[in-house]
């Protein structure tokens, strides 16, 4: 395969964000912009959330990012057909000129996040420009790759963070200037978040952003599977090509800190009673008959002293902590940094899933990864499974492990707020 142009692995070039002609919904062709947006594909709680989004508007973006049909190939063909039809009908239209897009999310609780959406050059791993921090599941990457091939589009941006020095950099100067202008779109979604988007096309502003970002490396905050998909598709296409780039949102967390939440596990076919029996003599278990909020507070307290988890699914909560140290020594690889060996997600996957409960982490019939805490508990109670609730990891731990080149267990963190899907798309054939 011709990989011309892919030989720059040892040259440090920093982040290269390129303008593109964004695809956006024509507000006159849809019920409302809020009704056509969606959380990222892996945050949608299926099937409940999927059906709700599909019913919100016949043009909801979920019909592209999570097409529904009998087979994977049929699903992807359906998404490609839907995208072509929406373009032909003018439901989605391309902006007249390439742009970077300033994106703002805000909430009444005081949260404010601003960043820049663009097409990022996909660096080689040896450049250490974009740092992953989680492992990925091959079948999910294959699924996302097939969808991107079929649609020839980046349907939703992944979330990358970088850290400036807190001062007003060239990028933040442009952002602060741009948000005083009239936005391309403004909408408030059902979760209470207000979204605004602006196009940046002025050559001096684009140059300022470009020179500033070239000094930085980024951490993948959300979208490891999409990033792995970008890299797979880049390797499949001779360079230079549009596949050398992928759609991202870049946020400077020195100015706009993200919230870090845990991603929980739903274990199918494992009743809570059986899960607890298997822990006897291996972990301390305390039974809590309190509301979810109080149970999470107890988990947070326990997490300050060591590994801790909450099990749910039988109408109560069970605080699991103080693992047997001999068990950890036997089950956790010793060739990793201590910060990795002591992660809750490491203990969950290496000790509990692999050795205690014998549940394969990549078998979707046995385990589901869910961002919403209450939804995880409800589903466990409804289906007789076990919900495993985790306490979030600090961002500085995530970033330091990523800089050391150490990846965390898959689905270890959930950074947010995540960009809404459906506000701007990137077609690779424009």
C-alpha positions as CSV (number, residue, x, y, z in Angstrom):
1,X,0.0,0.0,0.0
2,X,1.2,3.5,-0.8
3,X,1.9,5.4,2.4
4,X,3.7,8.3,0.9
5,X,3.6,11.3,3.2
6,X,3.4,9.1,6.3
7,X,7.1,9.1,7.0
8,X,7.4,12.1,9.3
9,X,7.1,10.1,12.5
10,X,10.2,11.6,14.1
11,X,9.5,15.2,13.3
12,X,7.7,17.1,16.1
13,X,5.2,19.4,14.4
14,X,2.6,20.0,17.2
15,X,-1.1,20.3,16.6
16,X,-2.1,21.3,13.1
17,X,-5.7,22.3,12.9
18,X,-7.0,22.9,9.4
19,X,-10.2,24.8,8.2
20,X,-12.9,22.8,6.5
21,X,-16.3,23.4,4.9
22,X,-18.6,22.3,7.7
23,X,-21.9,20.5,7.0
24,X,-24.7,22.0,9.1
25,X,-28.4,21.6,9.4
26,X,-30.6,24.2,7.6
27,X,-32.7,25.4,10.5
28,X,-35.6,26.0,8.1
29,X,-35.7,22.3,7.1
30,X,-35.8,20.8,10.6
31,X,-38.1,21.2,13.6
32,X,-35.4,22.8,15.8
33,X,-31.6,22.5,16.0
34,X,-32.0,21.1,19.5
35,X,-34.2,18.3,18.2
36,X,-31.6,17.1,15.6
37,X,-28.7,17.0,18.0
38,X,-27.5,14.0,20.1
39,X,-24.9,13.1,22.6
40,X,-21.9,11.2,21.1
41,X,-22.8,7.8,19.8
42,X,-21.3,5.9,22.8
43,X,-23.2,8.0,25.4
44,X,-26.7,7.3,24.0
45,X,-28.3,4.8,26.3
46,X,-29.8,2.3,24.0
47,X,-32.5,1.5,23.2
48,X,-34.3,4.0,25.5
49,X,-32.3,7.1,24.5
50,X,-32.0,6.0,20.9
51,X,-35.8,5.8,20.4
52,X,-36.3,9.1,22.2
53,X,-33.8,10.8,19.8
54,X,-35.3,9.2,16.7
55,X,-38.7,10.4,17.7
56,X,-37.5,13.9,18.5
57,X,-37.1,14.8,14.8
58,X,-37.0,12.6,11.6
59,X,-33.6,14.2,10.8
60,X,-31.9,13.6,14.2
61,X,-28.2,13.0,13.8
62,X,-28.6,9.7,15.6
63,X,-29.9,8.3,12.3
64,X,-26.4,8.7,11.0
65,X,-24.2,7.9,14.0
66,X,-26.3,5.0,15.2
67,X,-28.2,3.7,12.1
68,X,-30.7,0.8,12.9
69,X,-30.9,-2.2,10.6
70,X,-30.6,-6.0,10.7
71,X,-26.9,-6.3,9.8
72,X,-23.8,-4.0,10.1
73,X,-23.5,-3.6,6.3
74,X,-27.1,-2.7,6.0
75,X,-26.8,-0.2,8.8
76,X,-23.9,1.5,7.2
77,X,-25.5,1.6,3.8
78,X,-28.6,3.1,5.4
79,X,-26.6,5.8,7.0
80,X,-24.8,6.6,3.7
81,X,-28.1,6.7,1.9
82,X,-29.6,9.0,4.6
83,X,-26.7,11.4,4.4
84,X,-26.9,11.6,0.6
85,X,-30.6,12.2,0.8
86,X,-30.3,14.9,3.4
87,X,-27.7,16.6,1.3
88,X,-29.8,16.4,-1.8
89,X,-32.9,17.8,0.0
90,X,-30.9,20.6,1.6
91,X,-31.5,19.4,5.1
92,X,-27.7,19.5,5.5
93,X,-25.7,22.1,3.6
94,X,-22.0,22.9,3.3
95,X,-20.7,26.3,4.3
96,X,-19.4,28.4,1.5
97,X,-15.8,28.6,2.6
98,X,-13.5,26.6,4.8
99,X,-13.5,27.6,8.5
100,X,-12.5,26.7,11.9
101,X,-15.4,26.8,14.3
102,X,-15.5,28.3,17.8
103,X,-17.8,26.2,19.9
104,X,-19.3,27.3,23.3
105,X,-21.2,25.2,25.8
106,X,-22.7,26.8,28.9
107,X,-25.1,25.8,31.6
108,X,-27.1,27.6,34.3
109,X,-24.9,25.8,37.0
110,X,-22.0,28.1,35.9
111,X,-20.2,25.8,33.6
112,X,-18.6,27.5,30.5
113,X,-16.5,25.7,28.0
114,X,-15.1,27.1,24.7
115,X,-12.9,25.5,22.2
116,X,-12.1,25.2,18.5
117,X,-13.4,22.6,16.0
118,X,-11.3,21.8,13.0
119,X,-9.8,19.0,10.9
120,X,-6.7,17.9,12.8
121,X,-3.7,16.4,10.9
122,X,-3.3,12.9,12.2
123,X,0.3,12.6,13.6
124,X,2.2,9.4,13.9
125,X,2.3,8.0,17.5
126,X,6.1,8.6,17.6
127,X,5.5,12.3,17.4
128,X,3.8,12.3,20.8
129,X,1.5,15.1,19.7
130,X,-1.8,13.4,20.5
131,X,-1.8,11.3,23.7
132,X,-4.3,8.5,24.2
133,X,-4.9,7.3,27.7
134,X,-7.3,4.4,27.2
135,X,-7.2,1.0,25.4
136,X,-9.8,0.4,22.7
137,X,-12.0,-2.5,21.7
138,X,-11.2,-3.7,18.2
139,X,-14.7,-4.6,17.3
140,X,-15.9,-1.0,18.1
141,X,-13.1,0.5,16.0
142,X,-14.0,-1.9,13.1
143,X,-17.7,-0.8,13.4
144,X,-16.8,2.9,13.4
145,X,-14.4,2.5,10.5
146,X,-17.1,0.8,8.4
147,X,-19.5,3.6,9.1
148,X,-17.0,6.3,8.2
149,X,-16.0,4.4,5.0
150,X,-19.7,4.1,3.9
151,X,-20.6,7.8,4.6
152,X,-17.2,9.3,3.7
153,X,-17.7,11.6,6.6
154,X,-16.6,12.5,10.1
155,X,-20.1,12.6,11.7
156,X,-19.1,14.0,15.1
157,X,-16.0,15.6,16.6
158,X,-14.0,13.9,19.3
159,X,-12.8,15.9,22.3
160,X,-9.1,16.7,22.8
161,X,-7.6,18.9,25.5
162,X,-4.4,20.8,25.8
163,X,-3.0,23.0,28.5
164,X,-1.9,26.5,27.9
165,X,-0.3,28.6,30.6
166,X,-3.5,30.3,31.6
167,X,-2.7,33.5,29.8
168,X,-4.5,35.0,26.9
169,X,-2.9,33.1,24.0
170,X,-3.4,33.7,20.3
171,X,-6.1,31.0,20.3
172,X,-8.0,32.3,23.3
173,X,-7.6,35.9,22.0
174,X,-9.4,34.8,18.8
175,X,-12.1,32.9,20.8
176,X,-12.8,35.9,23.1
177,X,-13.1,38.2,20.1
178,X,-15.3,35.8,18.1
179,X,-17.8,35.1,20.8
180,X,-18.8,38.9,20.8
181,X,-20.1,38.4,17.2
182,X,-23.4,37.0,16.1
183,X,-23.2,33.1,16.1
184,X,-24.0,30.9,13.2
185,X,-26.3,29.0,15.5
186,X,-27.5,29.0,19.1
187,X,-29.7,26.3,20.7
188,X,-30.4,24.9,24.1
189,X,-30.7,21.1,24.4
190,X,-32.9,19.1,26.7
191,X,-30.2,18.6,29.2
192,X,-30.1,22.4,29.8
193,X,-26.9,23.1,27.9
194,X,-26.7,26.1,25.6
195,X,-24.7,25.6,22.5
196,X,-23.3,28.4,20.2
197,X,-21.1,28.1,17.1
198,X,-19.1,30.7,15.1
199,X,-17.1,30.3,11.9
200,X,-13.5,31.7,11.9
201,X,-12.4,32.5,8.3
202,X,-10.2,35.6,8.6
203,X,-6.7,34.8,7.6
204,X,-5.1,36.6,10.5
205,X,-7.3,34.8,13.0
206,X,-6.6,31.4,11.4
207,X,-2.9,32.1,11.4
208,X,-3.0,33.0,15.1
209,X,-4.7,29.8,16.0
210,X,-2.4,27.7,13.8
211,X,0.8,29.2,15.2
212,X,-0.4,28.9,18.8
213,X,-1.5,25.2,18.6
214,X,1.7,24.2,16.9
215,X,3.4,24.5,20.3
216,X,1.1,22.1,22.0
217,X,0.3,18.4,22.4
218,X,-3.2,17.2,23.2
219,X,-4.8,14.5,25.4
220,X,-7.7,12.5,24.0
221,X,-10.4,13.3,26.5
222,X,-13.3,11.6,24.7
223,X,-13.2,9.6,21.5
224,X,-10.5,7.0,21.7
225,X,-12.3,4.6,19.4
226,X,-12.9,7.4,16.8
227,X,-9.3,8.4,17.0
228,X,-8.2,4.8,16.4
229,X,-10.7,4.7,13.5
230,X,-9.2,7.9,12.0
231,X,-5.7,6.3,12.2
232,X,-6.9,3.1,10.6
233,X,-8.6,4.9,7.7
234,X,-5.6,7.1,7.2
235,X,-3.4,4.0,6.8
236,X,-5.8,2.7,4.2
237,X,-5.7,5.7,1.9
238,X,-2.7,6.9,-0.1
239,X,-1.5,10.3,1.2
240,X,-2.1,13.2,0.8
241,X,-5.9,12.8,1.1
242,X,-8.7,14.1,3.2
243,X,-8.2,10.9,5.4
244,X,-5.0,12.5,6.7
245,X,-7.2,14.6,9.0
246,X,-10.0,14.0,11.5
247,X,-12.7,16.1,13.0
248,X,-11.9,17.3,16.6
249,X,-12.8,19.8,19.2
250,X,-9.7,21.3,21.0
251,X,-10.2,22.8,24.5
252,X,-7.6,24.5,26.6
253,X,-8.3,23.1,30.1
254,X,-6.1,25.8,31.7
255,X,-8.8,28.3,30.8
256,X,-11.8,25.9,30.6
257,X,-11.4,22.9,33.0
258,X,-13.3,19.9,32.1
259,X,-15.3,17.7,34.4
260,X,-14.1,14.1,34.8
261,X,-16.7,11.5,35.5
262,X,-16.5,7.7,35.7
263,X,-17.9,5.3,33.2
264,X,-19.9,2.5,34.9
265,X,-20.2,-1.2,34.1
266,X,-23.4,-3.2,33.7
267,X,-22.7,-7.0,34.1
268,X,-25.3,-9.0,32.3
269,X,-26.2,-12.5,33.7
270,X,-24.5,-11.9,37.0
271,X,-27.0,-11.4,39.9
272,X,-25.8,-9.1,42.7
273,X,-26.0,-12.0,45.2
274,X,-23.6,-14.1,43.1
275,X,-21.2,-11.2,42.6
276,X,-21.1,-10.6,46.3
277,X,-20.6,-14.3,47.1
278,X,-17.6,-14.3,44.9
279,X,-16.1,-11.4,46.9
280,X,-16.2,-13.2,50.2
281,X,-12.8,-13.1,51.9
282,X,-11.4,-11.0,49.0
283,X,-12.9,-7.6,49.6
284,X,-14.7,-5.9,52.4
285,X,-18.4,-5.5,51.7
286,X,-20.8,-3.1,53.4
287,X,-24.5,-3.0,52.6
288,X,-26.1,0.4,52.3
289,X,-29.8,1.1,52.3
290,X,-29.6,4.7,51.3
291,X,-30.5,6.8,48.2
292,X,-28.1,6.8,45.3
293,X,-26.6,10.3,46.2
294,X,-25.7,9.1,49.7
295,X,-24.2,5.9,48.3
296,X,-22.0,7.8,45.9
297,X,-20.8,10.0,48.8
298,X,-19.9,6.8,50.7
299,X,-18.0,5.6,47.6
300,X,-16.1,9.0,47.4
301,X,-15.1,8.7,51.0
302,X,-13.9,5.1,50.6
303,X,-12.0,6.0,47.4
304,X,-9.7,8.4,49.4
305,X,-8.3,5.4,51.2
306,X,-7.9,2.9,48.3
307,X,-9.8,1.0,45.7
308,X,-13.6,1.1,46.1
309,X,-16.7,0.2,44.1
310,X,-20.4,0.3,44.5
311,X,-22.5,-2.7,43.4
312,X,-26.2,-2.3,42.7
313,X,-29.1,-4.1,41.1
314,X,-31.0,-5.7,43.9
315,X,-32.6,-2.6,45.4
316,X,-29.7,-1.7,47.6
317,X,-26.1,-0.6,47.3
318,X,-23.1,-2.5,48.4
319,X,-19.8,-0.7,49.1
320,X,-16.9,-2.9,48.1
321,X,-13.4,-1.8,49.3
322,X,-10.2,-2.9,51.1
323,X,-9.1,-5.7,48.6
324,X,-6.9,-8.5,49.7
325,X,-3.4,-7.4,48.9
326,X,-2.2,-10.9,48.1
327,X,-5.0,-11.1,45.5
328,X,-3.9,-7.8,43.9
329,X,-0.3,-9.0,43.8
330,X,-1.4,-12.2,42.0
331,X,-3.7,-10.6,39.5
332,X,-2.3,-7.1,38.5
333,X,0.7,-6.9,36.2
334,X,3.7,-5.7,38.1
335,X,5.5,-4.1,35.0
336,X,3.4,-0.9,35.0
337,X,3.7,2.3,37.1
338,X,2.2,2.3,40.5
339,X,-0.3,5.0,39.4
340,X,-1.7,2.5,36.9
341,X,-1.6,-0.6,39.2
342,X,-3.7,1.3,41.8
343,X,-6.4,2.6,39.5
344,X,-9.9,1.4,40.3
345,X,-10.4,0.5,36.7
346,X,-7.2,-1.6,36.8
347,X,-8.4,-3.5,39.8
348,X,-11.9,-3.9,38.3
349,X,-10.6,-5.3,35.0
350,X,-7.5,-7.3,36.1
351,X,-8.8,-8.6,39.4
352,X,-12.6,-8.6,39.5
353,X,-13.6,-9.2,35.9
354,X,-10.7,-11.4,34.9
355,X,-10.2,-13.5,38.0
356,X,-13.2,-13.2,40.3
357,X,-16.2,-12.9,38.1
358,X,-14.7,-14.3,34.9
359,X,-16.4,-11.8,32.6
360,X,-14.6,-10.9,29.3
361,X,-14.4,-7.1,29.1
362,X,-14.9,-7.1,25.3
363,X,-18.1,-9.3,25.2
364,X,-21.0,-7.0,24.7
365,X,-23.4,-9.8,25.7
366,X,-21.8,-9.9,29.2
367,X,-20.8,-6.3,29.9
368,X,-22.0,-2.8,28.9
369,X,-20.3,0.5,29.5
370,X,-22.7,3.3,30.6
371,X,-22.0,6.9,31.4
372,X,-25.2,7.7,33.3
373,X,-25.1,6.5,36.9
374,X,-28.9,6.2,37.6
375,X,-29.4,4.5,34.2
376,X,-26.8,1.9,35.0
377,X,-28.6,1.1,38.3
378,X,-32.0,1.0,36.7
379,X,-30.9,-1.4,33.9
380,X,-29.3,-3.7,36.5
381,X,-32.5,-3.8,38.5
382,X,-34.6,-4.3,35.4
383,X,-32.6,-7.2,34.0
384,X,-31.3,-8.9,37.1
385,X,-27.6,-8.0,36.5
386,X,-25.0,-6.2,38.5
387,X,-24.2,-2.5,38.2
388,X,-20.6,-1.6,39.1
389,X,-20.3,2.1,39.9
390,X,-16.8,3.7,39.9
391,X,-15.4,7.0,41.4
392,X,-13.8,9.3,38.8
393,X,-10.1,9.5,38.2
394,X,-8.4,12.9,38.6
395,X,-7.4,14.6,35.3
396,X,-3.8,15.1,36.4
397,X,-3.4,11.3,36.9
398,X,-4.8,10.7,33.4
399,X,-2.5,13.2,31.8
400,X,0.6,12.0,33.6
401,X,0.0,8.3,32.6
402,X,-0.6,9.4,29.0
403,X,2.7,11.3,29.0
404,X,4.4,8.2,30.2
405,X,2.9,6.3,27.3
406,X,0.8,4.1,29.6
407,X,-2.8,3.5,28.6
408,X,-5.5,3.0,31.2
409,X,-8.1,0.2,31.0
410,X,-10.8,0.9,28.3
411,X,-13.6,3.2,29.3
412,X,-11.9,4.4,32.4
413,X,-12.9,8.1,32.3
414,X,-15.6,10.4,30.9
415,X,-14.5,13.9,30.3
416,X,-17.2,16.5,29.8
417,X,-19.1,18.4,28.8
418,X,-18.9,16.5,25.5
419,X,-19.6,18.3,22.2
420,X,-23.1,17.7,20.9
421,X,-23.3,15.7,17.8
422,X,-25.1,17.3,14.8
423,X,-23.9,20.9,15.1
424,X,-21.2,20.6,12.4
425,X,-20.1,17.6,10.3
426,X,-17.1,17.1,8.0
427,X,-17.6,15.5,4.6
428,X,-14.4,14.1,3.2
429,X,-15.5,14.4,-0.5
430,X,-16.1,18.1,-0.5
